Amino acid sequence: MNEKIDLYLRIKTHIKRLIQAGAFLEGEALPSVRKIALDMGVNPNTVMKSYQALELEGLIEIIPKKGAFVKSFQSKKKAELSELDPIIFSLQEDFKDQDIINYIQSLLEGDSK
């Protein structure tokens, strides 16, 4: 019994990571439940349970008789990033754009200046 739970979670986690990595784009269809089940040698219900869990998390949308499709994951990430806009606009009042870019780049590269 525990193995079935672990399998469903492993499938869910794998697909979630693929979506987050950009392997599937917004609006793109995921492989069918039947295809994944055949490829992995598992029961289609196990795959469907994984897809349903991803739908509950808001990562995919299941459309009956059509399939499972990636929701706007990347758009959500862009929306989070756009929360920086007011800060950047404020910084532009006192700093040159290149100075801001250099500072952010140094942070991303791990340089502490």
Secondary structure, DSSP 4 states (H G I P E B T S, - for coil): -HHHHHHHHHHHHHHHHHHHTTSS-TTPBPPPHHHHHHHHT--HHHHHHHHHHHHHTTSEEEETTTEEEE-SHHHHHHHHHGGGHHHHHHHTTTS-HHHHHHHHHHHHTT---
